[in-house]
Amino acid sequence: MSLRQYEYALAVAEEGSVTAAAELLRVAQPSVSQQIRGLERELGVQLFARTPTGLVPTVVGRAFLREAEVAVSASRRARATARAGADELVGEMVVAAQMGFGTRQLPGALGTLRRRFPRLEVTVFEEPSSAELERLCRRGAVNLALMAACERSPSDAHHLGDESFVVVLGAGHRLLAADRVELRELEGEPWVRFDRDSALDGVLLNVLRDNSLTPTPVARVSQTATAVRWAAHGLGVTLVPASAVPHGYEHLVRPVFPVVSQPVIAVLRHGAGPAETALLDLLREETWSESAWSESAWPESIRSESTQSESIRSESIRSESASASFSAVF
């Protein structure tokens, strides 16, 4: 077996056909077909099944592809590290961000990184599930993970700052008249919540329970921007990281009391190279605690009140809602 065969198999799985995979890889279609057949013969299993919608991985094929993805990613990182010079970074880097965190900061850091190192290919994706993010990290499938800290975060994680949560209200909501919203004032409100396996829904559920509020969902969504927009249209209220509020909805956002916040950390893969280090340095330069809805932007009366409530920040929110457990092997 070869890494080229792995890459061909991953391309077929992604595109759903040999023809599309060949176009993606910029090789002849017969070459892809030959490599896949040779791989299946060597393994003694069928990796793909033909369906009306295209080629789909079999059960054993999906298991194989997970390991192939790890091997291909490791190979690309090794090449990038070997070719990295003092003034140039080349190769591929994969970044995973816990949904809702670093929404403003990560694009700025990545933009600077790409301008500084134009030959570095960066792939970024948001992951709502803590369990899936943990799996990707353990398998070494990502170079850097951006997430909320939790009780079992690795000791070598890099603290970047704190992410404050804000409540989003519908236009004309009675609580928009206040500078900030006390959580107990949300009693009886319907909530726009997130998918059940989402870390953000874990935060929301813990906040509601800690403040004796009924977690009544009127809708469940998979993206923070969708939650904000639906709340803005009066479907219900929602709680999101301040940096995740899309432009144009700031007037419908209020800080909450007691304060809800989570530390944001960056976790680098084991044996991180110069590309990961460069991105980490840029993330540290970003502003994490001074967003438009952070405490520093609140009126003085609210800031002093929130300072007194610092101890109310629940450790259970940190430990249960964010990125589950991350082993030091990552």
C-alpha positions in Angstrom: 0.0 0.0 0.0 1.1 3.6 -0.7 0.1 7.0 0.4 -0.9 7.7 -3.2 -3.5 4.9 -2.9 -4.7 6.4 0.3 -5.1 9.8 -1.3 -7.0 8.3 -4.2 -9.4 6.5 -1.9 -10.0 9.6 0.1 -10.7 11.6 -3.0 -13.2 9.0 -4.3 -15.0 9.0 -0.9 -15.1 12.8 -1.0 -16.3 13.2 -4.6 -18.5 10.1 -4.8 -17.1 9.0 -8.2 -13.9 8.0 -9.8 -14.3 10.6 -12.6 -14.7 13.4 -10.1 -11.9 12.2 -8.0 -9.6 12.1 -11.0 -10.5 15.7 -11.9 -9.8 16.7 -8.3 -6.4 15.0 -8.3 -5.7 16.1 -11.9 -4.9 12.6 -13.0 -6.4 10.2 -15.6 -9.5 8.3 -14.6 -8.0 4.9 -15.4 -5.2 5.6 -13.0 -7.6 6.2 -10.1 -9.6 3.1 -10.9 -6.5 1.0 -11.1 -5.2 2.2 -7.8 -8.5 1.6 -6.0 -8.8 -1.9 -7.4 -5.2 -2.7 -6.4 -5.8 -1.4 -2.9 -8.9 -3.5 -2.5 -7.1 -6.6 -3.8 -4.2 -6.0 -1.4 -6.6 -5.5 1.6 -8.9 -8.3 0.5 -12.0 -6.2 1.2 -14.4 -4.0 -0.8 -13.9 -0.3 0.1 -16.7 1.2 -2.0 -20.2 0.2 -3.0 -22.0 1.5 -6.1 -25.3 3.2 -5.5 -27.7 5.2 -7.6 -26.1 8.4 -6.2 -22.5 7.3 -6.7 -19.8 5.4 -4.9 -20.1 5.3 -1.1 -17.7 3.7 1.4 -18.7 0.3 2.8 -18.6 -0.2 6.6 -15.1 -1.5 6.5 -14.2 1.2 3.9 -15.2 3.9 6.4 -13.0 2.4 9.0 -10.1 2.2 6.6 -10.6 5.8 5.4 -10.4 7.2 8.9 -7.0 5.7 9.3 -6.0 6.7 5.8 -6.9 10.3 6.6 -4.6 10.2 9.6 -1.7 8.8 7.6 -2.1 11.3 4.7 -2.3 14.2 7.1 0.8 13.0 9.0 2.7 12.7 5.7 1.8 16.2 4.6 2.8 17.6 7.9 6.2 15.8 7.7 6.8 17.2 4.3 5.9 20.7 5.3 8.2 20.6 8.4 11.1 19.3 6.3 10.6 22.0 3.7 10.0 24.9 6.1 12.7 27.5 5.9 13.4 30.6 8.0 11.4 32.8 5.7 9.0 30.4 4.1 6.3 27.9 5.2 4.9 25.5 2.7 2.6 22.5 2.9 -0.8 22.0 4.5 -2.3 22.8 7.9 -5.7 21.8 9.3 -7.3 23.9 12.0 -10.4 22.9 13.9 -12.4 25.4 15.9 -15.1 24.7 18.4 -18.3 26.2 17.0 -18.8 29.7 18.2 -15.4 30.4 19.5 -12.8 32.7 17.9 -15.3 33.7 15.2 -13.7 37.2 15.0 -10.2 36.4 16.0 -9.4 33.3 13.9 -10.0 34.9 10.5 -7.8 37.8 11.3 -4.9 35.6 12.4 -5.3 33.3 9.4 -5.5 36.2 7.0 -2.1 37.5 8.3 -0.7 34.0 8.2 -1.7 33.5 4.5 -0.3 36.9 3.5 3.0 36.2 5.3 3.3 32.6 3.9 1.3 32.4 0.6 2.4 28.9 -0.1 1.0 27.5 3.1 -2.4 25.8 2.5 -4.7 26.1 5.4 -8.0 24.3 5.8 -10.4 25.4 8.7 -13.6 23.8 9.8 -16.0 24.4 12.8 -16.9 21.4 14.9 -20.0 21.6 17.1 -19.4 18.3 18.9 -16.9 18.1 21.7 -16.7 14.3 21.3 -15.8 14.5 17.6 -13.3 17.3 18.1 -11.6 15.1 20.8 -11.5 12.2 18.3 -9.9 14.3 15.6 -7.3 15.6 18.1 -6.5 12.1 19.5 -5.9 10.8 16.0 -3.7 13.7 15.0 -6.0 14.7 12.2 -5.7 18.5 13.0 -2.6 20.7 13.5 -4.3 23.1 15.9 -7.6 23.1 17.8 -9.2 26.2 19.1 -11.7 25.5 21.9 -13.1 26.4 25.3 -11.1 25.2 28.2 -12.5 22.4 30.4 -11.6 20.7 33.6 -9.6 18.0 31.8 -7.8 20.2 29.2 -4.2 19.2 28.6 -1.6 20.9 30.8 0.3 22.3 27.8 -2.7 24.1 26.3 -2.2 27.8 25.5 -4.7 30.2 27.1 -5.6 33.0 24.6 -8.3 34.9 26.5 -11.9 34.7 27.6 -15.0 34.4 25.6 -18.0 36.2 27.1 -21.6 35.0 26.3 -24.4 37.3 25.5 -28.2 37.0 25.1 -29.8 37.7 21.8 -33.3 39.2 22.0 -36.0 39.8 19.4 -36.6 43.3 18.0 -38.9 45.1 20.4 -38.3 42.8 23.3 -39.0 44.3 26.7 -35.5 43.6 28.0 -33.8 45.7 25.3 -34.4 48.7 27.4 -31.8 47.5 29.9 -28.0 47.8 29.5 -27.7 44.2 30.6 -30.1 41.3 31.3 -30.3 39.4 34.5 -30.7 35.8 33.8 -33.6 35.4 36.2 -35.5 37.9 34.0 -35.6 35.3 31.2 -38.0 33.0 33.1 -40.7 31.8 30.8 -38.9 32.7 27.6 -38.7 30.1 24.8 -35.1 29.3 23.7 -33.4 28.8 20.4 -31.0 26.0 21.3 -28.3 24.1 19.5 -28.0 20.5 18.5 -28.0 18.1 21.4 -24.4 17.0 21.0 -23.2 20.6 20.6 -20.8 22.1 23.2 -22.7 25.4 23.0 -26.0 23.6 23.9 -24.1 22.2 26.9 -23.2 25.8 28.0 -26.8 27.0 27.5 -28.3 24.0 29.4 -26.0 24.5 32.4 -26.7 28.2 32.5 -30.4 27.7 32.5 -30.3 25.0 35.2 -27.9 26.9 37.4 -30.3 29.9 37.3 -33.4 27.7 37.9 -34.7 28.5 34.4 -36.7 26.0 32.3 -34.8 25.0 29.2 -37.8 25.0 26.9 -36.6 24.8 23.3 -38.7 26.4 20.5 -36.1 25.4 17.9 -32.7 23.7 17.6 -30.1 24.9 15.1 -26.6 23.8 14.2 -25.0 27.2 13.6 -24.5 30.3 15.8 -25.4 32.7 13.1 -28.7 30.9 12.5 -29.5 31.0 16.3 -28.9 34.8 16.3 -31.0 35.4 13.3 -33.9 33.3 14.5 -33.8 35.0 17.9 -33.7 38.4 16.3 -36.9 37.6 14.5 -38.6 36.9 17.8 -38.7 33.1 17.6 -37.1 32.9 21.1 -34.0 34.1 22.9 -30.6 32.5 22.7 -27.1 32.6 24.3 -24.0 32.8 22.2 -20.4 33.8 22.5 -20.0 37.5 21.9 -17.6 37.2 19.0 -20.1 35.0 17.2 -22.7 37.7 16.8 -23.0 38.6 13.1 -22.6 42.2 12.0 -25.8 44.1 12.0 -27.3 42.3 15.1 -25.3 44.1 17.8 -28.3 46.3 18.8 -30.3 43.1 19.8 -27.5 41.8 22.0 -27.1 42.3 25.8 -24.5 41.1 28.3 -25.9 38.9 31.0 -25.7 38.9 34.8 -24.4 36.7 36.4 -21.6 36.7 33.9 -21.2 33.7 31.7 -17.7 33.2 30.1 -15.2 30.5 29.2 -11.5 30.6 28.8 -10.4 30.0 25.2 -7.3 27.8 24.6 -5.3 26.6 21.6 -4.1 23.0 21.6 -1.3 22.1 19.2 -0.6 18.6 17.9 2.3 16.7 19.5 5.5 17.7 17.8 4.1 20.9 16.4 6.1 22.5 13.6 6.7 26.1 12.6 3.4 26.6 10.9 1.4 25.8 14.1 3.7 28.0 16.1 3.3 30.9 13.7 -0.5 30.7 13.9 -0.4 30.4 17.7 1.7 33.6 17.9 -0.8 35.4 15.7 -3.8 34.2 17.7 -2.1 35.6 20.9 -1.9 39.0 19.2 -5.7 39.0 18.6 -8.0 40.7 21.1 -10.0 38.1 23.0 -11.5 39.9 25.9 -12.4 43.3 24.5 -15.1 42.6 22.0 -18.1 44.9 21.6 -20.0 43.1 24.3 -17.2 42.3 26.8 -17.3 43.7 30.3 -14.9 46.6 29.4 -17.7 48.0 27.1 -20.4 47.9 29.7 -21.5 50.9 31.8 -19.5 51.4 35.0 -22.4 50.3 37.2 -22.6 47.0 35.4 -18.8 46.4 35.4 -18.5 46.9 39.1 -21.5 44.6 39.7 -20.0 41.9 37.4 -16.7 42.1 39.1 -18.3 41.2 42.4 -20.0 38.3 40.7 -16.8 36.8 39.3 -17.0 33.8 41.7 -20.4 32.9 40.2 -18.8 31.7 37.0 -19.6 28.0 37.3 -16.8 25.4 37.0 -19.4 23.0 35.8 -19.9 25.1 32.7 -16.2 24.7 31.9 -16.0 21.0 32.6 -19.3 19.7 31.0 -20.0 21.9 28.1 -16.8 22.5 26.1 -14.3 20.2 24.6 -14.7 17.1 26.8 -11.3 15.5 27.6 -8.2 16.1 25.6 -5.3 13.7 26.1 -1.8 15.0 26.2 -0.9 12.6 23.4 -2.4 15.3 21.0 
